[in-house]
Structure formats: C-alpha cells, structure tokens
Amino acid sequence: MDISDVARRTGLPASTLRFYEKKGLITAVSQAGERRRFAPDVLDQLALIALGQAGGLSLDEISAMLPVDGSPRVDRQVLLAKANQIDATIKRLRAMSQGLRHAAECPAANHAQCPTFQRLLKAAACRSRHARAAAQGAFTSRVA
C-alpha cells in the first residue's frame, strides 16, 4: 500500500507516517530510495498508535507495546498507571468544575464573604504549592 493510500485511509499526513517509521512504530516494505509502501497491516498498527495516544500514552510507551511479530506486548502496569493518572485528572477537573459552578451561582454579594469560595481558594493554593514542590524536587533530582 502506497504512503499516499495510507495517508488517505487514515487521515494522517505523509510526514507523520515518515516520522512514525523513523521512530520504528511502523515499517515500510519498500526498498530504500523507492516510494514508501506499507503492508496492509500498517492500518492496524496505526489504529493501535491512535488508541494509545487517545489514552494518553507517549509514542515511546506505545512503541514498547507494538508488535514486531504481529502480537502486541501489552504492559499492564503502564496501562494501570495511565488509568490511575486519568482518574486523578478527572477527580481534579470535577472539583474544579464544581468550584466554578459554585462561584457562578453563589448567592453571596462578595465572593470574599463566601466560606465555600474561601475553602476553594485555600485548596487551590495548597495544590499549587504541592505541585511546585514536586516539580522542584524532580528538577533537583535530575540536576544532581
């Protein structure tokens, strides 16, 4: 299957296909110097890449799971860690959404007088301090 056919069928630009090939995510069956051609199963590989990306996996994580012999090597620990990360993000976003709704609907004349809004501010400040401390710790461990 010609690279333009793969691009048309998947909606991916040819440059993305060449990038995936360079990273070892897909393999062309054509000889060097010839127009890139791929086996039909490249569509399944590209679908797996898209699924992994939709799940928040990096290309390196996806690459480690892609089949060389045709059978995916699913790293269940990586998937569990990613699912936990998504759950934590959902929890954080749900709380943020509820806070925004409260701020929009709060009957207090001034948000500074609203105890719920004050709790939200304190929680946000605490999360911000923890995030900065974690980022600083990660930076320090990389520099050391």
N, CA, C and O atoms as a GROMACS GRO file, in nm:
protein
  576
    1MET      N    1   0.085  -0.116   0.000
    1MET     CA    2   0.000   0.000   0.000
    1MET      C    3   0.090   0.124   0.000
    1MET      O    4   0.178   0.138   0.086
    2ASP      N    5   0.069   0.211  -0.095
    2ASP     CA    6   0.148   0.332  -0.111
    2ASP      C    7   0.123   0.429   0.005
    2ASP      O    8   0.015   0.430   0.064
    3ILE      N    9   0.224   0.509   0.038
    3ILE     CA   10   0.214   0.602   0.151
    3ILE      C   11   0.095   0.696   0.134
    3ILE      O   12   0.030   0.732   0.232
    4SER      N   13   0.066   0.737   0.011
    4SER     CA   14  -0.048   0.827  -0.010
    4SER      C   15  -0.180   0.755   0.018
    4SER      O   16  -0.275   0.818   0.066
    5ASP      N   17  -0.188   0.625  -0.012
    5ASP     CA   18  -0.308   0.546   0.021
    5ASP      C   19  -0.326   0.537   0.172
    5ASP      O   20  -0.437   0.552   0.224
    6VAL      N   21  -0.216   0.512   0.242
    6VAL     CA   22  -0.222   0.501   0.388
    6VAL      C   23  -0.264   0.636   0.447
    6VAL      O   24  -0.347   0.641   0.538
    7ALA      N   25  -0.208   0.743   0.395
    7ALA     CA   26  -0.242   0.877   0.444
    7ALA      C   27  -0.391   0.906   0.419
    7ALA      O   28  -0.459   0.958   0.507
    8ARG      N   29  -0.439   0.871   0.301
    8ARG     CA   30  -0.580   0.896   0.268
    8ARG      C   31  -0.672   0.813   0.357
    8ARG      O   32  -0.774   0.863   0.405
    9ARG      N   33  -0.638   0.687   0.378
    9ARG     CA   34  -0.725   0.597   0.456
    9ARG      C   35  -0.725   0.630   0.606
    9ARG      O   36  -0.824   0.605   0.674
   10THR      N   37  -0.616   0.684   0.656
   10THR     CA   38  -0.606   0.711   0.800
   10THR      C   39  -0.629   0.857   0.835
   10THR      O   40  -0.661   0.889   0.949
   11GLY      N   41  -0.614   0.945   0.737
   11GLY     CA   42  -0.626   1.088   0.764
   11GLY      C   43  -0.498   1.146   0.821
   11GLY      O   44  -0.495   1.264   0.858
   12LEU      N   45  -0.393   1.066   0.829
   12LEU     CA   46  -0.264   1.114   0.880
   12LEU      C   47  -0.182   1.172   0.765
   12LEU      O   48  -0.183   1.116   0.656
   13PRO      N   49  -0.113   1.281   0.788
   13PRO     CA   50  -0.025   1.333   0.682
   13PRO      C   51   0.091   1.236   0.656
   13PRO      O   52   0.133   1.162   0.745
   14ALA      N   53   0.142   1.238   0.535
   14ALA     CA   54   0.255   1.152   0.500
   14ALA      C   55   0.375   1.182   0.590
   14ALA      O   56   0.453   1.092   0.622
   15SER      N   57   0.390   1.307   0.632
   15SER     CA   58   0.502   1.342   0.720
   15SER      C   59   0.491   1.268   0.854
   15SER      O   60   0.593   1.229   0.911
   16THR      N   61   0.370   1.249   0.904
   16THR     CA   62   0.351   1.175   1.028
   16THR      C   63   0.388   1.029   1.007
   16THR      O   64   0.451   0.968   1.094
   17LEU      N   65   0.350   0.973   0.894
   17LEU     CA   66   0.384   0.834   0.864
   17LEU      C   67   0.536   0.816   0.856
   17LEU      O   68   0.591   0.718   0.907
   18ARG      N   69   0.604   0.912   0.792
   18ARG     CA   70   0.750   0.905   0.785
   18ARG      C   71   0.812   0.917   0.924
   18ARG      O   72   0.909   0.848   0.955
   19PHE      N   73   0.755   1.005   1.009
   19PHE     CA   74   0.803   1.021   1.146
   19PHE      C   75   0.784   0.890   1.224
   19PHE      O   76   0.876   0.846   1.294
   20TYR      N   77   0.667   0.829   1.213
   20TYR     CA   78   0.642   0.701   1.281
   20TYR      C   79   0.739   0.594   1.233
   20TYR      O   80   0.786   0.511   1.312
   21GLU      N   81   0.768   0.597   1.105
   21GLU     CA   82   0.863   0.498   1.050
   21GLU      C   83   1.003   0.523   1.109
   21GLU      O   84   1.073   0.429   1.147
   22LYS      N   85   1.042   0.650   1.115
   22LYS     CA   86   1.174   0.684   1.170
   22LYS      C   87   1.185   0.641   1.316
   22LYS      O   88   1.292   0.597   1.359
   23LYS      N   89   1.075   0.653   1.393
   23LYS     CA   90   1.074   0.613   1.534
   23LYS      C   91   1.060   0.462   1.551
   23LYS      O   92   1.068   0.411   1.663
   24GLY      N   93   1.039   0.389   1.441
   24GLY     CA   94   1.027   0.243   1.449
   24GLY      C   95   0.887   0.195   1.485
   24GLY      O   96   0.870   0.078   1.520
   25LEU      N   97   0.788   0.283   1.478
   25LEU     CA   98   0.650   0.244   1.510
   25LEU      C   99   0.585   0.166   1.396
   25LEU      O  100   0.502   0.078   1.419
   26ILE      N  101   0.623   0.199   1.274
   26ILE     CA  102   0.575   0.126   1.157
   26ILE      C  103   0.695   0.099   1.066
   26ILE      O  104   0.800   0.162   1.079
   27THR      N  105   0.679   0.005   0.976
   27THR     CA  106   0.790  -0.032   0.888
   27THR      C  107   0.743  -0.036   0.743
   27THR      O  108   0.640  -0.096   0.712
   28ALA      N  109   0.818   0.029   0.656
   28ALA     CA  110   0.788   0.025   0.513
   28ALA      C  111   0.841  -0.106   0.455
   28ALA      O  112   0.943  -0.159   0.500
   29VAL      N  113   0.771  -0.158   0.356
   29VAL     CA  114   0.816  -0.281   0.291
   29VAL      C  115   0.894  -0.252   0.163
   29VAL      O  116   0.947  -0.343   0.100
   30SER      N  117   0.900  -0.125   0.125
   30SER     CA  118   0.974  -0.086   0.005
   30SER      C  119   1.122  -0.076   0.035
   30SER      O  120   1.164  -0.067   0.150
   31GLN      N  121   1.202  -0.078  -0.072
   31GLN     CA  122   1.346  -0.064  -0.059
   31GLN      C  123   1.381   0.083  -0.040
   31GLN      O  124   1.305   0.171  -0.080
   32ALA      N  125   1.496   0.109   0.022
   32ALA     CA  126   1.543   0.246   0.040
   32ALA      C  127   1.552   0.315  -0.095
   32ALA      O  128   1.600   0.256  -0.193
   33GLY      N  129   1.507   0.438  -0.101
   33GLY     CA  130   1.511   0.515  -0.225
   33GLY      C  131   1.385   0.502  -0.308
   33GLY      O  132   1.360   0.585  -0.395
   34GLU      N  133   1.305   0.400  -0.283
   34GLU     CA  134   1.178   0.384  -0.353
   34GLU      C  135   1.069   0.459  -0.277
   34GLU      O  136   1.084   0.495  -0.160
   35ARG      N  137   0.959   0.482  -0.347
   35ARG     CA  138   0.844   0.544  -0.281
   35ARG      C  139   0.797   0.449  -0.171
   35ARG      O  140   0.789   0.328  -0.192
   36ARG      N  141   0.768   0.504  -0.055
   36ARG     CA  142   0.731   0.420   0.060
   36ARG      C  143   0.604   0.341   0.033
   36ARG      O  144   0.502   0.394  -0.014
   37ARG      N  145   0.614   0.212   0.064
   37ARG     CA  146   0.499   0.122   0.056
   37ARG      C  147   0.492   0.047   0.189
   37ARG      O  148   0.594   0.015   0.250
   38PHE      N  149   0.370   0.020   0.231
   38PHE     CA  150   0.347  -0.047   0.358
   38PHE      C  151   0.258  -0.169   0.337
   38PHE      O  152   0.176  -0.172   0.245
   39ALA      N  153   0.276  -0.267   0.422
   39ALA     CA  154   0.189  -0.384   0.421
   39ALA      C  155   0.051  -0.340   0.471
   39ALA      O  156   0.041  -0.243   0.545
   40PRO      N  157  -0.055  -0.411   0.431
   40PRO     CA  158  -0.190  -0.373   0.474
   40PRO      C  159  -0.209  -0.368   0.626
   40PRO      O  160  -0.292  -0.292   0.676
   41ASP      N  161  -0.131  -0.448   0.699
   41ASP     CA  162  -0.148  -0.448   0.846
   41ASP      C  163  -0.099  -0.320   0.911
   41ASP      O  164  -0.116  -0.302   1.032
   42VAL      N  165  -0.039  -0.228   0.832
   42VAL     CA  166   0.003  -0.099   0.887
   42VAL      C  167  -0.119  -0.022   0.938
   42VAL      O  168  -0.106   0.057   1.031
   43LEU      N  169  -0.235  -0.046   0.879
   43LEU     CA  170  -0.356   0.023   0.924
   43LEU      C  171  -0.392  -0.018   1.067
   43LEU      O  172  -0.436   0.064   1.147
   44ASP      N  173  -0.373  -0.147   1.098
   44ASP     CA  174  -0.397  -0.194   1.235
   44ASP      C  175  -0.295  -0.134   1.332
   44ASP      O  176  -0.330  -0.094   1.443
   45GLN      N  177  -0.170  -0.127   1.289
   45GLN     CA  178  -0.067  -0.067   1.374
   45GLN      C  179  -0.097   0.080   1.400
   45GLN      O  180  -0.081   0.128   1.512
   46LEU      N  181  -0.140   0.150   1.297
   46LEU     CA  182  -0.174   0.292   1.314
   46LEU      C  183  -0.296   0.309   1.403
   46LEU      O  184  -0.306   0.407   1.477
   47ALA      N  185  -0.390   0.215   1.396
   47ALA     CA  186  -0.506   0.219   1.486
   47ALA      C  187  -0.462   0.199   1.631
   47ALA      O  188  -0.514   0.264   1.721
   48LEU      N  189  -0.366   0.108   1.653
   48LEU     CA  190  -0.313   0.088   1.789
   48LEU      C  191  -0.241   0.213   1.839
   48LEU      O  192  -0.253   0.249   1.956
   49ILE      N  193  -0.167   0.278   1.752
   49ILE     CA  194  -0.098   0.402   1.789
   49ILE      C  195  -0.201   0.508   1.827
   49ILE      O  196  -0.186   0.577   1.928
   50ALA      N  197  -0.306   0.521   1.746
   50ALA     CA  198  -0.410   0.621   1.774
   50ALA      C  199  -0.480   0.591   1.906
   50ALA      O  200  -0.509   0.682   1.984
   51LEU      N  201  -0.506   0.464   1.932
   51LEU     CA  202  -0.570   0.424   2.057
   51LEU      C  203  -0.481   0.457   2.176
   51LEU      O  204  -0.529   0.511   2.277
   52GLY      N  205  -0.353   0.426   2.166
   52GLY     CA  206  -0.259   0.458   2.272
   52GLY      C  207  -0.250   0.607   2.297
   52GLY      O  208  -0.247   0.651   2.412
   53GLN      N  209  -0.245   0.686   2.191
   53GLN     CA  210  -0.238   0.830   2.206
   53GLN      C  211  -0.365   0.885   2.269
   53GLN      O  212  -0.360   0.975   2.353
   54ALA      N  213  -0.480   0.831   2.230
   54ALA     CA  214  -0.606   0.875   2.289
   54ALA      C  215  -0.609   0.844   2.438
   54ALA      O  216  -0.672   0.916   2.516
   55GLY      N  217  -0.540   0.738   2.478
   55GLY     CA  218  -0.532   0.701   2.618
   55GLY      C  219  -0.423   0.776   2.693
   55GLY      O  220  -0.404   0.754   2.813
   56GLY      N  221  -0.352   0.865   2.624
   56GLY     CA  222  -0.250   0.946   2.689
   56GLY      C  223  -0.112   0.884   2.694
   56GLY      O  224  -0.025   0.935   2.764
   57LEU      N  225  -0.090   0.776   2.621
   57LEU     CA  226   0.042   0.714   2.620
   57LEU      C  227   0.136   0.791   2.528
   57LEU      O  228   0.094   0.846   2.426
   58SER      N  229   0.262   0.795   2.565
   58SER     CA  230   0.362   0.859   2.480
   58SER      C  231   0.396   0.764   2.364
   58SER      O  232   0.364   0.645   2.369
   59LEU      N  233   0.458   0.818   2.262
   59LEU     CA  234   0.499   0.732   2.150
   59LEU      C  235   0.600   0.627   2.195
   59LEU      O  236   0.600   0.515   2.143
   60ASP      N  237   0.686   0.660   2.290
   60ASP     CA  238   0.781   0.561   2.341
   60ASP      C  239   0.708   0.448   2.413
   60ASP      O  240   0.743   0.331   2.396
   61GLU      N  241   0.606   0.482   2.492
   61GLU     CA  242   0.528   0.378   2.561
   61GLU      C  243   0.454   0.291   2.460
   61GLU      O  244   0.446   0.169   2.475
   62ILE      N  245   0.400   0.355   2.357
   62ILE     CA  246   0.329   0.281   2.252
   62ILE      C  247   0.426   0.191   2.178
   62ILE      O  248   0.395   0.075   2.150
   63SER      N  249   0.542   0.243   2.145
   63SER     CA  250   0.642   0.167   2.072
   63SER      C  251   0.680   0.038   2.145
   63SER      O  252   0.700  -0.067   2.083
   64ALA      N  253   0.691   0.049   2.278
   64ALA     CA  254   0.728  -0.069   2.356
   64ALA      C  255   0.621  -0.177   2.350
   64ALA      O  256   0.649  -0.295   2.375
   65MET      N  257   0.499  -0.139   2.317
   65MET     CA  258   0.388  -0.236   2.313
   65MET      C  259   0.354  -0.284   2.173
   65MET      O  260   0.278  -0.379   2.156
   66LEU      N  261   0.410  -0.218   2.071
   66LEU     CA  262   0.373  -0.254   1.934
   66LEU      C  263   0.437  -0.385   1.892
   66LEU      O  264   0.550  -0.416   1.930
   67PRO      N  265   0.364  -0.461   1.815
   67PRO     CA  266   0.414  -0.591   1.774
   67PRO      C  267   0.525  -0.584   1.670
   67PRO      O  268   0.517  -0.510   1.572
   68VAL      N  269   0.626  -0.661   1.694
   68VAL     CA  270   0.729  -0.682   1.592
   68VAL      C  271   0.689  -0.808   1.515
   68VAL      O  272   0.707  -0.818   1.393
   69ASP      N  273   0.636  -0.904   1.589
   69ASP     CA  274   0.596  -1.031   1.531
   69ASP      C  275   0.446  -1.040   1.503
   69ASP      O  276   0.397  -1.146   1.462
   70GLY      N  277   0.372  -0.930   1.524
   70GLY     CA  278   0.230  -0.931   1.497
   70GLY      C  279   0.141  -0.938   1.619
   70GLY      O  280   0.020  -0.919   1.608
   71SER      N  281   0.198  -0.965   1.736
   71SER     CA  282   0.114  -0.971   1.856
   71SER      C  283   0.158  -0.863   1.955
   71SER      O  284   0.273  -0.862   1.998
   72PRO      N  285   0.066  -0.772   1.991
   72PRO     CA  286   0.102  -0.663   2.082
   72PRO      C  287   0.151  -0.714   2.217
   72PRO      O  288   0.101  -0.814   2.269
   73ARG      N  289   0.249  -0.644   2.273
   73ARG     CA  290   0.301  -0.676   2.407
   73ARG      C  291   0.246  -0.570   2.503
   73ARG      O  292   0.308  -0.466   2.525
   74VAL      N  293   0.132  -0.598   2.558
   74VAL     CA  294   0.065  -0.500   2.644
   74VAL      C  295   0.130  -0.500   2.781
   74VAL      O  296   0.136  -0.602   2.849
   75ASP      N  297   0.178  -0.383   2.821
   75ASP     CA  298   0.237  -0.366   2.954
   75ASP      C  299   0.125  -0.322   3.046
   75ASP      O  300   0.089  -0.204   3.050
   76ARG      N  301   0.071  -0.415   3.120
   76ARG     CA  302  -0.046  -0.388   3.205
   76ARG      C  303  -0.015  -0.285   3.313
   76ARG      O  304  -0.103  -0.207   3.351
   77GLN      N  305   0.107  -0.283   3.362
   77GLN     CA  306   0.144  -0.184   3.465
   77GLN      C  307   0.140  -0.042   3.408
   77GLN      O  308   0.094   0.050   3.476
   78VAL      N  309   0.187  -0.025   3.287
   78VAL     CA  310   0.183   0.107   3.223
   78VAL      C  311   0.038   0.148   3.203
   78VAL      O  312   0.002   0.264   3.227
   79LEU      N  313  -0.046   0.054   3.160
   79LEU     CA  314  -0.188   0.085   3.138
   79LEU      C  315  -0.256   0.121   3.270
   79LEU      O  316  -0.335   0.215   3.275
   80LEU      N  317  -0.227   0.046   3.375
   80LEU     CA  318  -0.285   0.077   3.506
   80LEU      C  319  -0.241   0.213   3.557
   80LEU      O  320  -0.321   0.291   3.609
   81ALA      N  321  -0.113   0.242   3.541
   81ALA     CA  322  -0.061   0.372   3.585
   81ALA      C  323  -0.129   0.485   3.507
   81ALA      O  324  -0.164   0.588   3.565
   82LYS      N  325  -0.146   0.466   3.378
   82LYS     CA  326  -0.210   0.568   3.295
   82LYS      C  327  -0.356   0.584   3.335
   82LYS      O  328  -0.406   0.696   3.342
   83ALA      N  329  -0.427   0.472   3.362
   83ALA     CA  330  -0.567   0.479   3.405
   83ALA      C  331  -0.578   0.553   3.538
   83ALA      O  332  -0.669   0.633   3.557
   84ASN      N  333  -0.485   0.527   3.630
   84ASN     CA  334  -0.486   0.597   3.758
   84ASN      C  335  -0.462   0.747   3.739
   84ASN      O  336  -0.523   0.830   3.807
   85GLN      N  337  -0.373   0.779   3.648
   85GLN     CA  338  -0.344   0.920   3.617
   85GLN      C  339  -0.469   0.989   3.561
   85GLN      O  340  -0.500   1.102   3.598
   86ILE      N  341  -0.538   0.920   3.472
   86ILE     CA  342  -0.661   0.974   3.413
   86ILE      C  343  -0.767   0.993   3.521
   86ILE      O  344  -0.835   1.096   3.524
   87ASP      N  345  -0.782   0.894   3.609
   87ASP     CA  346  -0.879   0.906   3.718
   87ASP      C  347  -0.848   1.025   3.807
   87ASP      O  348  -0.939   1.097   3.848
   88ALA      N  349  -0.720   1.047   3.838
   88ALA     CA  350  -0.681   1.162   3.922
   88ALA      C  351  -0.712   1.293   3.850
   88ALA      O  352  -0.757   1.389   3.912
   89THR      N  353  -0.689   1.297   3.720
   89THR     CA  354  -0.718   1.418   3.642
   89THR      C  355  -0.869   1.444   3.641
   89THR      O  356  -0.912   1.558   3.655
   90ILE      N  357  -0.948   1.338   3.623
   90ILE     CA  358  -1.093   1.353   3.624
   90ILE      C  359  -1.140   1.407   3.758
   90ILE      O  360  -1.225   1.496   3.763
   91LYS      N  361  -1.085   1.352   3.866
   91LYS     CA  362  -1.124   1.397   4.000
   91LYS      C  363  -1.092   1.546   4.018
   91LYS      O  364  -1.173   1.622   4.070
   92ARG      N  365  -0.972   1.585   3.974
   92ARG     CA  366  -0.930   1.724   3.987
   92ARG      C  367  -1.018   1.815   3.901
   92ARG      O  368  -1.059   1.922   3.947
   93LEU      N  369  -1.049   1.774   3.779
   93LEU     CA  370  -1.132   1.855   3.691
   93LEU      C  371  -1.276   1.863   3.740
   93LEU      O  372  -1.341   1.966   3.727
   94ARG      N  373  -1.327   1.753   3.798
   94ARG     CA  374  -1.462   1.754   3.853
   94ARG      C  375  -1.470   1.855   3.968
   94ARG      O  376  -1.566   1.932   3.976
   95ALA      N  377  -1.370   1.855   4.055
   95ALA     CA  378  -1.368   1.950   4.166
   95ALA      C  379  -1.360   2.093   4.113
   95ALA      O  380  -1.425   2.183   4.165
   96MET      N  381  -1.279   2.114   4.010
   96MET     CA  382  -1.265   2.246   3.951
   96MET      C  383  -1.399   2.292   3.891
   96MET      O  384  -1.439   2.407   3.907
   97SER      N  385  -1.466   2.202   3.822
   97SER     CA  386  -1.596   2.232   3.762
   97SER      C  387  -1.697   2.270   3.870
   97SER      O  388  -1.771   2.367   3.854
   98GLN      N  389  -1.700   2.194   3.978
   98GLN     CA  390  -1.793   2.225   4.087
   98GLN      C  391  -1.760   2.360   4.150
   98GLN      O  392  -1.851   2.435   4.184
   99GLY      N  393  -1.633   2.390   4.164
   99GLY     CA  394  -1.593   2.520   4.219
   99GLY      C  395  -1.635   2.634   4.129
   99GLY      O  396  -1.683   2.737   4.176
  100LEU      N  397  -1.617   2.617   3.999
  100LEU     CA  398  -1.658   2.721   3.904
  100LEU      C  399  -1.809   2.741   3.907
  100LEU      O  400  -1.858   2.854   3.904
  101ARG      N  401  -1.882   2.630   3.913
  101ARG     CA  402  -2.028   2.640   3.920
  101ARG      C  403  -2.069   2.714   4.048
  101ARG      O  404  -2.158   2.799   4.046
  102HIS      N  405  -2.004   2.679   4.158
  102HIS     CA  406  -2.039   2.746   4.283
  102HIS      C  407  -2.011   2.896   4.272
  102HIS      O  408  -2.094   2.978   4.312
  103ALA      N  409  -1.895   2.932   4.219
  103ALA     CA  410  -1.860   3.073   4.206
  103ALA      C  411  -1.961   3.146   4.118
  103ALA      O  412  -1.996   3.261   4.144
  104ALA      N  413  -2.008   3.080   4.013
  104ALA     CA  414  -2.104   3.143   3.922
  104ALA      C  415  -2.241   3.157   3.985
  104ALA      O  416  -2.313   3.253   3.957
  105GLU      N  417  -2.278   3.063   4.072
  105GLU     CA  418  -2.412   3.062   4.128
  105GLU      C  419  -2.419   3.109   4.273
  105GLU      O  420  -2.527   3.113   4.330
  106CYS      N  421  -2.307   3.143   4.333
  106CYS     CA  422  -2.300   3.179   4.474
  106CYS      C  423  -2.389   3.300   4.503
  106CYS      O  424  -2.380   3.402   4.435
  107PRO      N  425  -2.475   3.288   4.606
  107PRO     CA  426  -2.564   3.399   4.638
  107PRO      C  427  -2.495   3.512   4.716
  107PRO      O  428  -2.553   3.619   4.733
  108ALA      N  429  -2.372   3.490   4.762
  108ALA     CA  430  -2.302   3.593   4.840
  108ALA      C  431  -2.279   3.716   4.753
  108ALA      O  432  -2.246   3.705   4.634
  109ALA      N  433  -2.295   3.831   4.812
  109ALA     CA  434  -2.274   3.956   4.738
  109ALA      C  435  -2.127   3.972   4.698
  109ALA      O  436  -2.096   4.033   4.595
  110ASN      N  437  -2.038   3.916   4.780
  110ASN     CA  438  -1.894   3.926   4.755
  110ASN      C  439  -1.834   3.788   4.780
  110ASN      O  440  -1.854   3.729   4.886
  111HIS      N  441  -1.759   3.738   4.682
  111HIS     CA  442  -1.700   3.603   4.698
  111HIS      C  443  -1.608   3.594   4.819
  111HIS      O  444  -1.592   3.486   4.876
  112ALA      N  445  -1.549   3.703   4.858
  112ALA     CA  446  -1.460   3.704   4.974
  112ALA      C  447  -1.536   3.670   5.102
  112ALA      O  448  -1.476   3.627   5.201
  113GLN      N  449  -1.668   3.689   5.101
  113GLN     CA  450  -1.751   3.660   5.218
  113GLN      C  451  -1.807   3.518   5.216
  113GLN      O  452  -1.869   3.475   5.313
  114CYS      N  453  -1.787   3.445   5.108
  114CYS     CA  454  -1.843   3.311   5.093
  114CYS      C  455  -1.746   3.207   5.152
  114CYS      O  456  -1.634   3.195   5.103
  115PRO      N  457  -1.788   3.131   5.255
  115PRO     CA  458  -1.699   3.032   5.315
  115PRO      C  459  -1.659   2.922   5.217
  115PRO      O  460  -1.546   2.873   5.220
  116THR      N  461  -1.752   2.882   5.132
  116THR     CA  462  -1.720   2.777   5.034
  116THR      C  463  -1.614   2.826   4.937
  116THR      O  464  -1.520   2.752   4.905
  117PHE      N  465  -1.628   2.949   4.890
  117PHE     CA  466  -1.530   3.005   4.797
  117PHE      C  467  -1.395   3.018   4.866
  117PHE      O  468  -1.292   2.994   4.803
  118GLN      N  469  -1.392   3.056   4.990
  118GLN     CA  470  -1.267   3.067   5.065
  118GLN      C  471  -1.199   2.931   5.078
  118GLN      O  472  -1.077   2.921   5.065
  119ARG      N  473  -1.277   2.824   5.102
  119ARG     CA  474  -1.220   2.689   5.109
  119ARG      C  475  -1.161   2.648   4.974
  119ARG      O  476  -1.055   2.586   4.967
  120LEU      N  477  -1.230   2.684   4.866
  120LEU     CA  478  -1.179   2.654   4.732
  120LEU      C  479  -1.047   2.726   4.706
  120LEU      O  480  -0.955   2.667   4.650
  121LEU      N  481  -1.038   2.851   4.747
  121LEU     CA  482  -0.913   2.926   4.729
  121LEU      C  483  -0.799   2.861   4.806
  121LEU      O  484  -0.689   2.845   4.753
  122LYS      N  485  -0.825   2.824   4.931
  122LYS     CA  486  -0.720   2.760   5.013
  122LYS      C  487  -0.678   2.627   4.954
  122LYS      O  488  -0.559   2.595   4.952
  123ALA      N  489  -0.773   2.548   4.906
  123ALA     CA  490  -0.740   2.419   4.844
  123ALA      C  491  -0.657   2.439   4.719
  123ALA      O  492  -0.561   2.365   4.695
  124ALA      N  493  -0.692   2.539   4.637
  124ALA     CA  494  -0.616   2.567   4.515
  124ALA      C  495  -0.475   2.611   4.548
  124ALA      O  496  -0.380   2.569   4.482
  125ALA      N  497  -0.460   2.694   4.649
  125ALA     CA  498  -0.327   2.741   4.689
  125ALA      C  499  -0.243   2.625   4.740
  125ALA      O  500  -0.123   2.616   4.710
  126CYS      N  501  -0.304   2.536   4.815
  126CYS     CA  502  -0.232   2.419   4.868
  126CYS      C  503  -0.186   2.329   4.754
  126CYS      O  504  -0.072   2.283   4.753
  127ARG      N  505  -0.274   2.303   4.657
  127ARG     CA  506  -0.238   2.218   4.542
  127ARG      C  507  -0.126   2.283   4.462
  127ARG      O  508  -0.035   2.215   4.415
  128SER      N  509  -0.131   2.414   4.448
  128SER     CA  510  -0.029   2.486   4.374
  128SER      C  511   0.108   2.474   4.443
  128SER      O  512   0.209   2.452   4.377
  129ARG      N  513   0.110   2.487   4.576
  129ARG     CA  514   0.236   2.473   4.650
  129ARG      C  515   0.291   2.331   4.635
  129ARG      O  516   0.411   2.312   4.616
  130HIS      N  517   0.202   2.230   4.645
  130HIS     CA  518   0.246   2.091   4.632
  130HIS      C  519   0.301   2.063   4.492
  130HIS      O  520   0.401   1.993   4.476
  131ALA      N  521   0.234   2.118   4.392
  131ALA     CA  522   0.279   2.097   4.254
  131ALA      C  523   0.416   2.161   4.232
  131ALA      O  524   0.503   2.101   4.168
  132ARG      N  525   0.435   2.284   4.284
  132ARG     CA  526   0.566   2.350   4.269
  132ARG      C  527   0.674   2.272   4.342
  132ARG      O  528   0.785   2.257   4.291
  133ALA      N  529   0.642   2.223   4.462
  133ALA     CA  530   0.741   2.147   4.540
  133ALA      C  531   0.778   2.018   4.468
  133ALA      O  532   0.895   1.979   4.465
  134ALA      N  533   0.678   1.950   4.410
  134ALA     CA  534   0.705   1.826   4.338
  134ALA      C  535   0.789   1.854   4.214
  134ALA      O  536   0.882   1.780   4.184
  135ALA      N  537   0.756   1.962   4.143
  135ALA     CA  538   0.834   1.997   4.024
  135ALA      C  539   0.977   2.033   4.061
  135ALA      O  540   1.071   1.995   3.992
  136GLN      N  541   0.993   2.106   4.169
  136GLN     CA  542   1.128   2.143   4.214
  136GLN      C  543   1.206   2.018   4.254
  136GLN      O  544   1.324   2.007   4.222
  137GLY      N  545   1.142   1.926   4.322
  137GLY     CA  546   1.209   1.801   4.360
  137GLY      C  547   1.251   1.719   4.241
  137GLY      O  548   1.360   1.661   4.240
  138ALA      N  549   1.166   1.714   4.138
  138ALA     CA  550   1.200   1.641   4.016
  138ALA      C  551   1.316   1.708   3.945
  138ALA      O  552   1.406   1.640   3.895
  139PHE      N  553   1.315   1.843   3.941
  139PHE     CA  554   1.424   1.916   3.878
  139PHE      C  555   1.554   1.894   3.952
  139PHE      O  556   1.658   1.870   3.890
  140THR      N  557   1.549   1.900   4.085
  140THR     CA  558   1.669   1.883   4.167
  140THR      C  559   1.729   1.744   4.149
  140THR      O  560   1.851   1.730   4.142
  141SER      N  561   1.643   1.642   4.141
  141SER     CA  562   1.694   1.506   4.126
  141SER      C  563   1.756   1.484   3.987
  141SER      O  564   1.847   1.403   3.972
  142ARG      N  565   1.707   1.557   3.886
  142ARG     CA  566   1.766   1.544   3.752
  142ARG      C  567   1.898   1.616   3.744
  142ARG      O  568   1.988   1.571   3.674
  143VAL      N  569   1.910   1.727   3.814
  143VAL     CA  570   2.034   1.807   3.811
  143VAL      C  571   2.144   1.739   3.890
  143VAL      O  572   2.261   1.745   3.852
  144ALA      N  573   2.107   1.674   4.000
  144ALA     CA  574   2.207   1.612   4.088
  144ALA      C  575   2.275   1.493   4.027
  144ALA      O  576   2.361   1.432   4.090
   0.00000   0.00000   0.00000
